[in-house]
């Protein structure tokens, strides 16, 4: 092969390689995990249930994150898939995201008069799905809720004590369960309970009786009662400076 032919071959090959590179589609960057509040839906038994997932902006799938499960009150029931975000812990996250370095799930209960235990399977299925879709530290899964969701925190907490690292019920009530039945289920789980002293919807005595039963059963329970505060004690509770750190540091 002559020198002239060799140079021509190299030039032609380089040109073809350049053309191929220009013609090839650019490689898409790896998809990033969406953050913020994400509206989701799960189907169980042929019926769909709405929920929201909150993913913190700094989420990194290479490390495990705590999971907080929030149960709303009766007023946020429905099928719009959004109201459960704006009342309670979701509101605090919107204003103070840096306080909550965790993943959260917020199911929406469709029927206002139904108690949360009627949706036990829905709640636990959402928890299971979330632990598979995100990198969750399964030793740090916290259950919390307000009013009707405070009741759900007691009942679903007692039904699955092996799942929860901590319970944070706010202005909840035990009925139809007895305080002693709840205490038997949750006595191995750290509890921080909140209530307004002036609550005329769910009397503060409801929380006192359950917390008293847990302590009597040998469990660890703390009760914070706000003097002069009516039913809406959740804003004070979720605004407590110590609460996020306490919740997210508890381990099974």
RANOR-V717671 format. One record per backbone hydrogen bond with DSSP energy under -0.5 kcal/mol. CO is the residue of the C=O (numbers start at 1). NH is the residue of the N-H. If there is no record, write none. Layout:
BEGIN
CO	NH
CO	NH
END
This chain:
BEGIN
2	6
3	7
4	8
5	9
6	10
7	11
8	12
9	13
10	14
11	15
12	16
13	17
14	18
15	19
16	20
17	21
18	22
19	23
20	24
36	38
36	55
38	53
40	51
42	44
42	49
44	47
47	44
49	42
50	108
51	40
52	106
53	38
53	55
54	104
55	36
56	59
60	63
65	137
66	103
67	142
68	70
68	105
69	144
70	72
70	107
71	146
73	76
74	77
82	85
82	86
83	86
83	87
86	88
88	91
88	92
89	93
90	94
91	95
92	96
96	99
97	100
100	102
103	68
104	54
105	70
106	52
107	72
107	109
108	110
109	78
110	112
111	114
115	118
116	119
117	120
119	123
120	124
121	125
122	126
123	127
124	128
125	129
126	130
127	131
128	132
129	133
130	134
131	136
134	136
135	65
136	138
137	140
139	252
140	67
140	142
141	165
141	166
142	69
143	168
144	71
145	170
146	149
147	151
148	152
149	153
150	154
151	155
152	156
152	157
153	157
154	158
155	159
156	160
158	161
160	163
160	164
165	190
166	143
167	192
168	145
169	194
170	147
174	177
178	182
179	183
180	184
181	185
182	185
182	186
183	187
186	189
187	220
190	167
191	222
193	224
194	171
195	226
196	199
203	206
204	207
204	208
205	209
206	210
207	211
208	212
209	213
210	214
211	215
212	216
213	217
214	219
215	218
219	221
220	191
222	193
223	225
224	195
225	227
226	197
226	198
226	229
229	198
231	233
232	235
233	237
234	238
235	239
237	240
240	243
240	244
242	246
243	247
244	248
245	249
246	250
247	250
END
